[in-house]
Amino acid sequence: MTLVETSLLPKDVFLQHSAENSWTLGQWARWDGNEYWSSPDGEVALAFRVLGRVALVVTNPVGSSEHFEIAIADFQRFCDSNNLTPAFYCVNHKTQRALRGSNWKTIEVGKEAVIQTAKFATQTSTARILRHAASRAARHNCSAIITRWSEMTENQRMCVREILEERANLRRLPNIGFTVGTASAFDSDEVDLALAVDCDGRILAVTSWHAVRRNGSVAGRTLETISRSKDSFNGVLDFLIGEAIHHFKQQGVQIVSLSGIPLLRSDPSSPDFRQRLKSKAVKIAKARLEPFYGFEGLRRFKQKFEPELHSLYLVYPNRSDLVKVAVALLWAYFL
């Protein structure tokens, strides 16, 4: 649909806006299919996708959180002028608090797994896992390389694409769409790639890490893509992630996000009936999708690294909007 409003931004202008400061899930804002909006005062910008009659904002707005509440009211007026229902997906507590101030409704839809690099692998269990993974890597003559797409040979790029295609072909349902990184997103100075490579130069696994910026400098990294070849050894991803985090720590990176764990919620027990009903709906959705997408396996894998778990929210204006927002989410993921 054609949006009528002068506050829309070209993508390159939005990227300039986010080059100074970005959130740990900020890479979602860069992907194809997004529109970009700026508040009238230019203090806040956000990325959204138009799905039916829903404007689905993907992750947190860019800008100072003290301006969020006013900017969100401006964005709601923009949506009203275009006959759209706004909704904010996978936002953190700062955005959720600004929205709840306007009496928006909230559902916890997952957790973000965040590691403080200063504390990484100081816990006994994580250190033990990484030692075992490093021992297996040594037995398989495997090492980790941190690089960028532009620095790789064409043969290496082809190997990475093949690994990603292998992963997609193993799924029983279509690959989850707009929150999954692809090789097309790798060709950026904001993305570092960690490769597990054997003594013959064969790539066994790949992870991609998007930059998180504070005042223009790289202060963090977010895991975007993770995949291994079908004939790689067990523990190769443990090894590769551990090596990547140690590398980023040496570069001065303070936080590393292992990205989100979908449909993982805090203790669902609540005296409020509506909250219990929302918890039950999320639990049902998780049970239906688990056999196909393995969210529980993803949770167990990420929790091996003992991250902090930060809540992620879906926030929408009215209870009556929930069904069409849920449908828009399904379109975003699977169409």
Secondary structure, DSSP 8 states (H G I E B T S, - for coil): -----TTB--HHHHHHHHTS---TTGGGGGSTT-EEEE-TTSSEEEEEEEETTEEEEES--EE-GGGHHHHHHHHHHHHHHTT-EEEEEEE-HHHHHHHHTTT-EEEEEEEEEEEEGGGTT-SHHHHHHHHHHHHHHHHTT-EEEEE-GGGS-HHHHHHHHHHHHHHHHH-SS----TTS--GGGTSSTTEEEEEEE-TTS-EEEEEEEEEEEETTEEEEEEEEEEEE-TTS-TTHHHHHHHHHHHHHHHTT--EEEEEEEET--S----S-HHHHHHHHHHHHHHHHHHHHH-HHHHHHHHHTT--EEEEEEEEES-GGGHHHHHHHHHHHHH-
